[in-house]
Amino acid sequence: MNKISATALAKANELKKYEVDTILKEKGYIKEDEGSWVISPEGESVGGEIKESDKYGSYLVWPENILDDEKNNAEQGELLSATDISKHFKISRNKINPIFSELGWIKRGLVGWTITEPGKKLGGKQLENKRSGTPYVIWPQEILSNGSLQNSISDLQGTKSEEKSETESKHTNNDEFRQKFKAEHRCTDGHYVRSKSEMLIDNWLYMAEVIHAYERKLPIAEDVYCDFYLPTGKVYIEYWGYEENSKYLKRKEDKQSIYKKYEFNLIELTEQDVQNLDDILPRELLRYGIKTY
């Protein structure tokens, strides 16, 4: 079997060198040590080895078909690998799995990626690398037209039109709450939110060094936005105020049913909870694996 360098692998597979390194790392074949890639026992078991060159020094070489496992599985039944999807959207392969993870369709394992229940509902298929056992996921062609995925990629690339989409316009026009309560409260991290209570929640998350987004659209067909989204743990936070307003209560019930339908991780806060965030949030976040002070 002919063995070639990672640079040659990248050229043969129409990838960037760093994308090949990422694939090999995800498969468990290499690991980073003091800024350099070193081969793992798993990498040696599939034919990887160290070569010495007077010109280039030490470098790693691999069987020229080392990347074929994922490609061949994807071709069966016209399912798409992360590489295929990255080429379609013309973005780095390294960004695809993190985007799918942020959408809640897959989750990172010790090595590789495993599919979640929402991912299965979208037609994703869990596979393992035949050589290393590293898990990965392939997807049906329909995933390319998924609105949530397209929005995430547009956000990442900064190509989203400044004009509101038809869906967003409908959302804004029909949501009296968002019209009535403007995002005018500036938080410590620069977010603008719609109430003092939301400002206190945002400030608490920022000071606790918990990464969070404000009013992130849920990764579903329905046009629903959360109050806060925490990528670590895939957790949503909803603050329920204005309990005396009948329209708001209906809005609250509708959102709760959505969270239940899709089995999203949800933390619900009331005005009383907001006055005791130091007691409430650390306990609630820990349930989803997020440790704070």
C-alpha positions as protocol buffer text, in pm:
chain_id: "A"
residue {
  index: 1
  type: MET
  ca { x: 0 y: 0 z: 0 }
}
residue {
  index: 2
  type: ASN
  ca { x: 141 y: 336 z: -104 }
}
residue {
  index: 3
  type: LYS
  ca { x: 182 y: 580 z: 184 }
}
residue {
  index: 4
  type: ILE
  ca { x: 169 y: 957 z: 147 }
}
residue {
  index: 5
  type: SER
  ca { x: 196 y: 1267 z: 365 }
}
residue {
  index: 6
  type: ALA
  ca { x: -101 y: 1462 z: 508 }
}
residue {
  index: 7
  type: THR
  ca { x: -29 y: 1735 z: 252 }
}
residue {
  index: 8
  type: ALA
  ca { x: -58 y: 1484 z: -31 }
}
residue {
  index: 9
  type: LEU
  ca { x: -376 y: 1342 z: 127 }
}
residue {
  index: 10
  type: ALA
  ca { x: -525 y: 1690 z: 133 }
}
residue {
  index: 11
  type: LYS
  ca { x: -448 y: 1745 z: -234 }
}
residue {
  index: 12
  type: ALA
  ca { x: -586 y: 1405 z: -337 }
}
residue {
  index: 13
  type: ASN
  ca { x: -912 y: 1463 z: -147 }
}
residue {
  index: 14
  type: GLU
  ca { x: -956 y: 1833 z: -235 }
}
residue {
  index: 15
  type: LEU
  ca { x: -915 y: 1939 z: 127 }
}
residue {
  index: 16
  type: LYS
  ca { x: -697 y: 2182 z: 317 }
}
residue {
  index: 17
  type: LYS
  ca { x: -403 y: 2037 z: 512 }
}
residue {
  index: 18
  type: TYR
  ca { x: -554 y: 2147 z: 844 }
}
residue {
  index: 19
  type: GLU
  ca { x: -882 y: 1974 z: 752 }
}
residue {
  index: 20
  type: VAL
  ca { x: -696 y: 1646 z: 701 }
}
residue {
  index: 21
  type: ASP
  ca { x: -526 y: 1696 z: 1038 }
}
residue {
  index: 22
  type: THR
  ca { x: -868 y: 1746 z: 1197 }
}
residue {
  index: 23
  type: ILE
  ca { x: -1006 y: 1428 z: 1040 }
}
residue {
  index: 24
  type: LEU
  ca { x: -706 y: 1226 z: 1158 }
}
residue {
  index: 25
  type: LYS
  ca { x: -739 y: 1376 z: 1505 }
}
residue {
  index: 26
  type: GLU
  ca { x: -1114 y: 1296 z: 1520 }
}
residue {
  index: 27
  type: LYS
  ca { x: -1036 y: 938 z: 1421 }
}
residue {
  index: 28
  type: GLY
  ca { x: -787 y: 919 z: 1706 }
}
residue {
  index: 29
  type: TYR
  ca { x: -486 y: 865 z: 1478 }
}
residue {
  index: 30
  type: ILE
  ca { x: -288 y: 1170 z: 1590 }
}
residue {
  index: 31
  type: LYS
  ca { x: -271 y: 1398 z: 1891 }
}
residue {
  index: 32
  type: GLU
  ca { x: -114 y: 1735 z: 1952 }
}
residue {
  index: 33
  type: ASP
  ca { x: 198 y: 1755 z: 2165 }
}
residue {
  index: 34
  type: GLU
  ca { x: 370 y: 2091 z: 2223 }
}
residue {
  index: 35
  type: GLY
  ca { x: 241 y: 2234 z: 1898 }
}
residue {
  index: 36
  type: SER
  ca { x: 320 y: 1932 z: 1680 }
}
residue {
  index: 37
  type: TRP
  ca { x: 123 y: 1629 z: 1566 }
}
residue {
  index: 38
  type: VAL
  ca { x: 238 y: 1291 z: 1698 }
}
residue {
  index: 39
  type: ILE
  ca { x: 106 y: 954 z: 1591 }
}
residue {
  index: 40
  type: SER
  ca { x: -105 y: 750 z: 1835 }
}
residue {
  index: 41
  type: PRO
  ca { x: -109 y: 370 z: 1876 }
}
residue {
  index: 42
  type: GLU
  ca { x: -440 y: 371 z: 1684 }
}
residue {
  index: 43
  type: GLY
  ca { x: -270 y: 563 z: 1403 }
}
residue {
  index: 44
  type: GLU
  ca { x: 11 y: 309 z: 1389 }
}
residue {
  index: 45
  type: SER
  ca { x: -240 y: 23 z: 1383 }
}
residue {
  index: 46
  type: VAL
  ca { x: -395 y: 155 z: 1061 }
}
residue {
  index: 47
  type: GLY
  ca { x: -63 y: 197 z: 885 }
}
residue {
  index: 48
  type: GLY
  ca { x: 53 y: 542 z: 982 }
}
residue {
  index: 49
  type: GLU
  ca { x: 425 y: 582 z: 1045 }
}
residue {
  index: 50
  type: ILE
  ca { x: 704 y: 833 z: 1091 }
}
residue {
  index: 51
  type: LYS
  ca { x: 937 y: 907 z: 801 }
}
residue {
  index: 52
  type: GLU
  ca { x: 1272 y: 1082 z: 816 }
}
residue {
  index: 53
  type: SER
  ca { x: 1393 y: 1317 z: 546 }
}
residue {
  index: 54
  type: ASP
  ca { x: 1717 y: 1512 z: 517 }
}
residue {
  index: 55
  type: LYS
  ca { x: 1517 y: 1796 z: 362 }
}
residue {
  index: 56
  type: TYR
  ca { x: 1197 y: 1795 z: 572 }
}
residue {
  index: 57
  type: GLY
  ca { x: 1300 y: 1619 z: 892 }
}
residue {
  index: 58
  type: SER
  ca { x: 1042 y: 1393 z: 1062 }
}
residue {
  index: 59
  type: TYR
  ca { x: 690 y: 1375 z: 918 }
}
residue {
  index: 60
  type: LEU
  ca { x: 393 y: 1137 z: 919 }
}
residue {
  index: 61
  type: VAL
  ca { x: 276 y: 928 z: 626 }
}
residue {
  index: 62
  type: TRP
  ca { x: -49 y: 738 z: 581 }
}
residue {
  index: 63
  type: PRO
  ca { x: -205 y: 477 z: 354 }
}
residue {
  index: 64
  type: GLU
  ca { x: -340 y: 671 z: 57 }
}
residue {
  index: 65
  type: ASN
  ca { x: -691 y: 531 z: 122 }
}
residue {
  index: 66
  type: ILE
  ca { x: -694 y: 630 z: 491 }
}
residue {
  index: 67
  type: LEU
  ca { x: -983 y: 872 z: 434 }
}
residue {
  index: 68
  type: ASP
  ca { x: -1189 y: 639 z: 213 }
}
residue {
  index: 69
  type: ASP
  ca { x: -1391 y: 484 z: 498 }
}
residue {
  index: 70
  type: GLU
  ca { x: -1604 y: 792 z: 561 }
}
residue {
  index: 71
  type: LYS
  ca { x: -1630 y: 870 z: 189 }
}
residue {
  index: 72
  type: ASN
  ca { x: -1745 y: 518 z: 92 }
}
residue {
  index: 73
  type: ASN
  ca { x: -2008 y: 503 z: 366 }
}
residue {
  index: 74
  type: ALA
  ca { x: -2146 y: 839 z: 258 }
}
residue {
  index: 75
  type: GLU
  ca { x: -2173 y: 727 z: -103 }
}
residue {
  index: 76
  type: GLN
  ca { x: -2394 y: 433 z: -5 }
}
residue {
  index: 77
  type: GLY
  ca { x: -2753 y: 554 z: -23 }
}
residue {
  index: 78
  type: GLU
  ca { x: -2633 y: 904 z: -122 }
}
residue {
  index: 79
  type: LEU
  ca { x: -2574 y: 1007 z: 240 }
}
residue {
  index: 80
  type: LEU
  ca { x: -2347 y: 1301 z: 304 }
}
residue {
  index: 81
  type: SER
  ca { x: -2036 y: 1319 z: 519 }
}
residue {
  index: 82
  type: ALA
  ca { x: -1920 y: 1634 z: 698 }
}
residue {
  index: 83
  type: THR
  ca { x: -1673 y: 1682 z: 414 }
}
residue {
  index: 84
  type: ASP
  ca { x: -1951 y: 1666 z: 153 }
}
residue {
  index: 85
  type: ILE
  ca { x: -2158 y: 1920 z: 344 }
}
residue {
  index: 86
  type: SER
  ca { x: -1863 y: 2155 z: 385 }
}
residue {
  index: 87
  type: LYS
  ca { x: -1798 y: 2148 z: 11 }
}
residue {
  index: 88
  type: HIS
  ca { x: -2164 y: 2222 z: -63 }
}
residue {
  index: 89
  type: PHE
  ca { x: -2165 y: 2531 z: 159 }
}
residue {
  index: 90
  type: LYS
  ca { x: -1805 y: 2622 z: 71 }
}
residue {
  index: 91
  type: ILE
  ca { x: -1687 y: 2641 z: 430 }
}
residue {
  index: 92
  type: SER
  ca { x: -1417 y: 2459 z: 624 }
}
residue {
  index: 93
  type: ARG
  ca { x: -1495 y: 2100 z: 716 }
}
residue {
  index: 94
  type: ASN
  ca { x: -1374 y: 2185 z: 1066 }
}
residue {
  index: 95
  type: LYS
  ca { x: -1683 y: 2401 z: 1118 }
}
residue {
  index: 96
  type: ILE
  ca { x: -1952 y: 2149 z: 1016 }
}
residue {
  index: 97
  type: ASN
  ca { x: -1959 y: 1920 z: 1320 }
}
residue {
  index: 98
  type: PRO
  ca { x: -1943 y: 2212 z: 1569 }
}
residue {
  index: 99
  type: ILE
  ca { x: -2238 y: 2372 z: 1387 }
}
residue {
  index: 100
  type: PHE
  ca { x: -2435 y: 2046 z: 1402 }
}
residue {
  index: 101
  type: SER
  ca { x: -2345 y: 2017 z: 1770 }
}
residue {
  index: 102
  type: GLU
  ca { x: -2464 y: 2373 z: 1838 }
}
residue {
  index: 103
  type: LEU
  ca { x: -2793 y: 2284 z: 1669 }
}
residue {
  index: 104
  type: GLY
  ca { x: -2823 y: 1983 z: 1902 }
}
residue {
  index: 105
  type: TRP
  ca { x: -2803 y: 1718 z: 1628 }
}
residue {
  index: 106
  type: ILE
  ca { x: -2478 y: 1556 z: 1743 }
}
residue {
  index: 107
  type: LYS
  ca { x: -2255 y: 1568 z: 2049 }
}
residue {
  index: 108
  type: ARG
  ca { x: -1881 y: 1534 z: 2093 }
}
residue {
  index: 109
  type: GLY
  ca { x: -1748 y: 1213 z: 2246 }
}
residue {
  index: 110
  type: LEU
  ca { x: -1402 y: 1139 z: 2383 }
}
residue {
  index: 111
  type: VAL
  ca { x: -1320 y: 1090 z: 2016 }
}
residue {
  index: 112
  type: GLY
  ca { x: -1549 y: 1155 z: 1724 }
}
residue {
  index: 113
  type: TRP
  ca { x: -1917 y: 1251 z: 1724 }
}
residue {
  index: 114
  type: THR
  ca { x: -2236 y: 1072 z: 1822 }
}
residue {
  index: 115
  type: ILE
  ca { x: -2587 y: 1143 z: 1701 }
}
residue {
  index: 116
  type: THR
  ca { x: -2864 y: 1276 z: 1926 }
}
residue {
  index: 117
  type: GLU
  ca { x: -3237 y: 1205 z: 1909 }
}
residue {
  index: 118
  type: PRO
  ca { x: -3307 y: 1529 z: 1713 }
}
residue {
  index: 119
  type: GLY
  ca { x: -3031 y: 1427 z: 1472 }
}
residue {
  index: 120
  type: LYS
  ca { x: -3190 y: 1086 z: 1421 }
}
residue {
  index: 121
  type: LYS
  ca { x: -3524 y: 1249 z: 1343 }
}
residue {
  index: 122
  type: LEU
  ca { x: -3351 y: 1441 z: 1064 }
}
residue {
  index: 123
  type: GLY
  ca { x: -3227 y: 1116 z: 910 }
}
residue {
  index: 124
  type: GLY
  ca { x: -2871 y: 1116 z: 1041 }
}
residue {
  index: 125
  type: LYS
  ca { x: -2701 y: 776 z: 1059 }
}
residue {
  index: 126
  type: GLN
  ca { x: -2441 y: 677 z: 1317 }
}
residue {
  index: 127
  type: LEU
  ca { x: -2136 y: 492 z: 1184 }
}
residue {
  index: 128
  type: GLU
  ca { x: -1795 y: 390 z: 1312 }
}
residue {
  index: 129
  type: ASN
  ca { x: -1461 y: 401 z: 1142 }
}
residue {
  index: 130
  type: LYS
  ca { x: -1374 y: 41 z: 1053 }
}
residue {
  index: 131
  type: ARG
  ca { x: -1012 y: 80 z: 1153 }
}
residue {
  index: 132
  type: SER
  ca { x: -1030 y: 281 z: 1476 }
}
residue {
  index: 133
  type: GLY
  ca { x: -1392 y: 252 z: 1591 }
}
residue {
  index: 134
  type: THR
  ca { x: -1422 y: 633 z: 1597 }
}
residue {
  index: 135
  type: PRO
  ca { x: -1790 y: 732 z: 1571 }
}
residue {
  index: 136
  type: TYR
  ca { x: -1915 y: 977 z: 1310 }
}
residue {
  index: 137
  type: VAL
  ca { x: -2247 y: 1070 z: 1148 }
}
residue {
  index: 138
  type: ILE
  ca { x: -2364 y: 1091 z: 787 }
}
residue {
  index: 139
  type: TRP
  ca { x: -2671 y: 1274 z: 664 }
}
residue {
  index: 140
  type: PRO
  ca { x: -2941 y: 1259 z: 396 }
}
residue {
  index: 141
  type: GLN
  ca { x: -2937 y: 1503 z: 104 }
}
residue {
  index: 142
  type: GLU
  ca { x: -3235 y: 1686 z: 258 }
}
residue {
  index: 143
  type: ILE
  ca { x: -3014 y: 1824 z: 534 }
}
residue {
  index: 144
  type: LEU
  ca { x: -2871 y: 2072 z: 286 }
}
residue {
  index: 145
  type: SER
  ca { x: -3206 y: 2253 z: 266 }
}
residue {
  index: 146
  type: ASN
  ca { x: -3269 y: 2255 z: 641 }
}
residue {
  index: 147
  type: GLY
  ca { x: -3356 y: 2611 z: 741 }
}
residue {
  index: 148
  type: SER
  ca { x: -3183 y: 2601 z: 1080 }
}
residue {
  index: 149
  type: LEU
  ca { x: -2860 y: 2478 z: 922 }
}
residue {
  index: 150
  type: GLN
  ca { x: -2873 y: 2738 z: 648 }
}
residue {
  index: 151
  type: ASN
  ca { x: -2934 y: 3015 z: 904 }
}
residue {
  index: 152
  type: SER
  ca { x: -2643 y: 2900 z: 1120 }
}
residue {
  index: 153
  type: ILE
  ca { x: -2406 y: 2893 z: 825 }
}
residue {
  index: 154
  type: SER
  ca { x: -2527 y: 3233 z: 705 }
}
residue {
  index: 155
  type: ASP
  ca { x: -2469 y: 3373 z: 1054 }
}
residue {
  index: 156
  type: LEU
  ca { x: -2121 y: 3220 z: 1062 }
}
residue {
  index: 157
  type: GLN
  ca { x: -2027 y: 3355 z: 721 }
}
residue {
  index: 158
  type: GLY
  ca { x: -2185 y: 3694 z: 781 }
}
residue {
  index: 159
  type: THR
  ca { x: -2380 y: 3659 z: 457 }
}
residue {
  index: 160
  type: LYS
  ca { x: -2728 y: 3690 z: 599 }
}
residue {
  index: 161
  type: SER
  ca { x: -2920 y: 3962 z: 421 }
}
residue {
  index: 162
  type: GLU
  ca { x: -2972 y: 4281 z: 617 }
}
residue {
  index: 163
  type: GLU
  ca { x: -3330 y: 4265 z: 504 }
}
residue {
  index: 164
  type: LYS
  ca { x: -3542 y: 4044 z: 723 }
}
residue {
  index: 165
  type: SER
  ca { x: -3647 y: 3713 z: 578 }
}
residue {
  index: 166
  type: GLU
  ca { x: -4015 y: 3641 z: 529 }
}
residue {
  index: 167
  type: THR
  ca { x: -4009 y: 3420 z: 839 }
}
residue {
  index: 168
  type: GLU
  ca { x: -3837 y: 3680 z: 1053 }
}
residue {
  index: 169
  type: SER
  ca { x: -4073 y: 3953 z: 937 }
}
residue {
  index: 170
  type: LYS
  ca { x: -4371 y: 3738 z: 1023 }
}
residue {
  index: 171
  type: HIS
  ca { x: -4220 y: 3667 z: 1362 }
}
residue {
  index: 172
  type: THR
  ca { x: -4168 y: 4036 z: 1437 }
}
residue {
  index: 173
  type: ASN
  ca { x: -4504 y: 4152 z: 1307 }
}
residue {
  index: 174
  type: ASN
  ca { x: -4705 y: 3892 z: 1497 }
}
residue {
  index: 175
  type: ASP
  ca { x: -4522 y: 3900 z: 1827 }
}
residue {
  index: 176
  type: GLU
  ca { x: -4677 y: 4185 z: 2025 }
}
residue {
  index: 177
  type: PHE
  ca { x: -4450 y: 4114 z: 2317 }
}
residue {
  index: 178
  type: ARG
  ca { x: -4133 y: 4182 z: 2118 }
}
residue {
  index: 179
  type: GLN
  ca { x: -4288 y: 4500 z: 1977 }
}
residue {
  index: 180
  type: LYS
  ca { x: -4403 y: 4627 z: 2315 }
}
residue {
  index: 181
  type: PHE
  ca { x: -4083 y: 4551 z: 2506 }
}
residue {
  index: 182
  type: LYS
  ca { x: -3785 y: 4680 z: 2312 }
}
residue {
  index: 183
  type: ALA
  ca { x: -3434 y: 4551 z: 2378 }
}
residue {
  index: 184
  type: GLU
  ca { x: -3309 y: 4868 z: 2549 }
}
residue {
  index: 185
  type: HIS
  ca { x: -3134 y: 4738 z: 2863 }
}
residue {
  index: 186
  type: ARG
  ca { x: -2758 y: 4716 z: 2806 }
}
residue {
  index: 187
  type: CYS
  ca { x: -2580 y: 4429 z: 2983 }
}
residue {
  index: 188
  type: THR
  ca { x: -2221 y: 4412 z: 3101 }
}
residue {
  index: 189
  type: ASP
  ca { x: -2122 y: 4202 z: 2799 }
}
residue {
  index: 190
  type: GLY
  ca { x: -2284 y: 4441 z: 2553 }
}
residue {
  index: 191
  type: HIS
  ca { x: -2606 y: 4245 z: 2494 }
}
residue {
  index: 192
  type: TYR
  ca { x: -2925 y: 4452 z: 2480 }
}
residue {
  index: 193
  type: VAL
  ca { x: -3220 y: 4279 z: 2648 }
}
residue {
  index: 194
  type: ARG
  ca { x: -3587 y: 4357 z: 2705 }
}
residue {
  index: 195
  type: SER
  ca { x: -3614 y: 4386 z: 3083 }
}
residue {
  index: 196
  type: LYS
  ca { x: -3414 y: 4456 z: 3396 }
}
residue {
  index: 197
  type: SER
  ca { x: -3461 y: 4093 z: 3505 }
}
residue {
  index: 198
  type: GLU
  ca { x: -3316 y: 3965 z: 3178 }
}
residue {
  index: 199
  type: MET
  ca { x: -3027 y: 4207 z: 3228 }
}
residue {
  index: 200
  type: LEU
  ca { x: -2958 y: 4057 z: 3573 }
}
residue {
  index: 201
  type: ILE
  ca { x: -2963 y: 3704 z: 3426 }
}
residue {
  index: 202
  type: ASP
  ca { x: -2730 y: 3802 z: 3141 }
}
residue {
  index: 203
  type: ASN
  ca { x: -2491 y: 3978 z: 3379 }
}
residue {
  index: 204
  type: TRP
  ca { x: -2487 y: 3675 z: 3610 }
}
residue {
  index: 205
  type: LEU
  ca { x: -2401 y: 3441 z: 3322 }
}
residue {
  index: 206
  type: TYR
  ca { x: -2128 y: 3676 z: 3201 }
}
residue {
  index: 207
  type: MET
  ca { x: -1967 y: 3713 z: 3545 }
}
residue {
  index: 208
  type: ALA
  ca { x: -1984 y: 3335 z: 3591 }
}
residue {
  index: 209
  type: GLU
  ca { x: -1801 y: 3300 z: 3257 }
}
residue {
  index: 210
  type: VAL
  ca { x: -2084 y: 3098 z: 3104 }
}
residue {
  index: 211
  type: ILE
  ca { x: -2097 y: 3141 z: 2727 }
}
residue {
  index: 212
  type: HIS
  ca { x: -2447 y: 3239 z: 2622 }
}
residue {
  index: 213
  type: ALA
  ca { x: -2653 y: 3383 z: 2337 }
}
residue {
  index: 214
  type: TYR
  ca { x: -2958 y: 3604 z: 2369 }
}
residue {
  index: 215
  type: GLU
  ca { x: -3277 y: 3536 z: 2173 }
}
residue {
  index: 216
  type: ARG
  ca { x: -3129 y: 3251 z: 1973 }
}
residue {
  index: 217
  type: LYS
  ca { x: -3377 y: 3086 z: 1735 }
}
residue {
  index: 218
  type: LEU
  ca { x: -3456 y: 2728 z: 1833 }
}
residue {
  index: 219
  type: PRO
  ca { x: -3325 y: 2473 z: 1578 }
}
residue {
  index: 220
  type: ILE
  ca { x: -3675 y: 2367 z: 1472 }
}
residue {
  index: 221
  type: ALA
  ca { x: -3925 y: 2439 z: 1197 }
}
residue {
  index: 222
  type: GLU
  ca { x: -4144 y: 2650 z: 1427 }
}
residue {
  index: 223
  type: ASP
  ca { x: -4046 y: 3015 z: 1452 }
}
residue {
  index: 224
  type: VAL
  ca { x: -3958 y: 3027 z: 1822 }
}
residue {
  index: 225
  type: TYR
  ca { x: -3683 y: 3221 z: 1999 }
}
residue {
  index: 226
  type: CYS
  ca { x: -3544 y: 3145 z: 2343 }
}
residue {
  index: 227
  type: ASP
  ca { x: -3445 y: 3404 z: 2601 }
}
residue {
  index: 228
  type: PHE
  ca { x: -3095 y: 3261 z: 2652 }
}
residue {
  index: 229
  type: TYR
  ca { x: -2905 y: 2971 z: 2496 }
}
residue {
  index: 230
  type: LEU
  ca { x: -2597 y: 2809 z: 2652 }
}
residue {
  index: 231
  type: PRO
  ca { x: -2396 y: 2607 z: 2395 }
}
residue {
  index: 232
  type: THR
  ca { x: -2222 y: 2419 z: 2675 }
}
residue {
  index: 233
  type: GLY
  ca { x: -2480 y: 2164 z: 2781 }
}
residue {
  index: 234
  type: LYS
  ca { x: -2723 y: 2272 z: 2505 }
}
residue {
  index: 235
  type: VAL
  ca { x: -2933 y: 2451 z: 2768 }
}
residue {
  index: 236
  type: TYR
  ca { x: -3209 y: 2707 z: 2716 }
}
residue {
  index: 237
  type: ILE
  ca { x: -3315 y: 2959 z: 2980 }
}
residue {
  index: 238
  type: GLU
  ca { x: -3658 y: 3121 z: 2985 }
}
residue {
  index: 239
  type: TYR
  ca { x: -3752 y: 3405 z: 3216 }
}
residue {
  index: 240
  type: TRP
  ca { x: -4126 y: 3422 z: 3282 }
}
residue {
  index: 241
  type: GLY
  ca { x: -4239 y: 3768 z: 3381 }
}
residue {
  index: 242
  type: TYR
  ca { x: -4566 y: 3950 z: 3330 }
}
residue {
  index: 243
  type: GLU
  ca { x: -4767 y: 3662 z: 3474 }
}
residue {
  index: 244
  type: GLU
  ca { x: -5074 y: 3884 z: 3508 }
}
residue {
  index: 245
  type: ASN
  ca { x: -5097 y: 3932 z: 3128 }
}
residue {
  index: 246
  type: SER
  ca { x: -5329 y: 3677 z: 2963 }
}
residue {
  index: 247
  type: LYS
  ca { x: -5163 y: 3709 z: 2621 }
}
residue {
  index: 248
  type: TYR
  ca { x: -4823 y: 3659 z: 2778 }
}
residue {
  index: 249
  type: LEU
  ca { x: -4946 y: 3350 z: 2966 }
}
residue {
  index: 250
  type: LYS
  ca { x: -5067 y: 3201 z: 2636 }
}
residue {
  index: 251
  type: ARG
  ca { x: -4727 y: 3277 z: 2483 }
}
residue {
  index: 252
  type: LYS
  ca { x: -4560 y: 3109 z: 2781 }
}
residue {
  index: 253
  type: GLU
  ca { x: -4775 y: 2794 z: 2747 }
}
residue {
  index: 254
  type: ASP
  ca { x: -4701 y: 2772 z: 2374 }
}
residue {
  index: 255
  type: LYS
  ca { x: -4326 y: 2797 z: 2432 }
}
residue {
  index: 256
  type: GLN
  ca { x: -4333 y: 2542 z: 2714 }
}
residue {
  index: 257
  type: SER
  ca { x: -4510 y: 2295 z: 2486 }
}
residue {
  index: 258
  type: ILE
  ca { x: -4242 y: 2346 z: 2221 }
}
residue {
  index: 259
  type: TYR
  ca { x: -3962 y: 2278 z: 2469 }
}
residue {
  index: 260
  type: LYS
  ca { x: -4143 y: 1965 z: 2586 }
}
residue {
  index: 261
  type: LYS
  ca { x: -4215 y: 1845 z: 2232 }
}
residue {
  index: 262
  type: TYR
  ca { x: -3848 y: 1857 z: 2132 }
}
residue {
  index: 263
  type: GLU
  ca { x: -3714 y: 1751 z: 2473 }
}
residue {
  index: 264
  type: PHE
  ca { x: -3479 y: 2049 z: 2496 }
}
residue {
  index: 265
  type: ASN
  ca { x: -3286 y: 2117 z: 2816 }
}
residue {
  index: 266
  type: LEU
  ca { x: -3476 y: 2402 z: 2980 }
}
residue {
  index: 267
  type: ILE
  ca { x: -3424 y: 2615 z: 3290 }
}
residue {
  index: 268
  type: GLU
  ca { x: -3727 y: 2827 z: 3380 }
}
residue {
  index: 269
  type: LEU
  ca { x: -3687 y: 3135 z: 3597 }
}
residue {
  index: 270
  type: THR
  ca { x: -3949 y: 3351 z: 3769 }
}
residue {
  index: 271
  type: GLU
  ca { x: -3914 y: 3700 z: 3911 }
}
residue {
  index: 272
  type: GLN
  ca { x: -3855 y: 3547 z: 4253 }
}
residue {
  index: 273
  type: ASP
  ca { x: -3575 y: 3329 z: 4111 }
}
residue {
  index: 274
  type: VAL
  ca { x: -3407 y: 3635 z: 3962 }
}
residue {
  index: 275
  type: GLN
  ca { x: -3371 y: 3779 z: 4314 }
}
residue {
  index: 276
  type: ASN
  ca { x: -3181 y: 3461 z: 4414 }
}
residue {
  index: 277
  type: LEU
  ca { x: -2970 y: 3380 z: 4108 }
}
residue {
  index: 278
  type: ASP
  ca { x: -2663 y: 3291 z: 4317 }
}
residue {
  index: 279
  type: ASP
  ca { x: -2863 y: 3012 z: 4477 }
}
residue {
  index: 280
  type: ILE
  ca { x: -3078 y: 2904 z: 4181 }
}
residue {
  index: 281
  type: LEU
  ca { x: -2857 y: 2907 z: 3872 }
}
residue {
  index: 282
  type: PRO
  ca { x: -2550 y: 2714 z: 3998 }
}
residue {
  index: 283
  type: ARG
  ca { x: -2777 y: 2428 z: 4104 }
}
residue {
  index: 284
  type: GLU
  ca { x: -2983 y: 2429 z: 3785 }
}
residue {
  index: 285
  type: LEU
  ca { x: -2679 y: 2455 z: 3557 }
}
residue {
  index: 286
  type: LEU
  ca { x: -2503 y: 2170 z: 3733 }
}
residue {
  index: 287
  type: ARG
  ca { x: -2788 y: 1940 z: 3632 }
}
residue {
  index: 288
  type: TYR
  ca { x: -2668 y: 1984 z: 3273 }
}
residue {
  index: 289
  type: GLY
  ca { x: -2298 y: 1952 z: 3347 }
}
residue {
  index: 290
  type: ILE
  ca { x: -2220 y: 2325 z: 3372 }
}
residue {
  index: 291
  type: LYS
  ca { x: -2015 y: 2405 z: 3680 }
}
residue {
  index: 292
  type: THR
  ca { x: -1998 y: 2764 z: 3804 }
}
residue {
  index: 293
  type: TYR
  ca { x: -1859 y: 2928 z: 4117 }
}
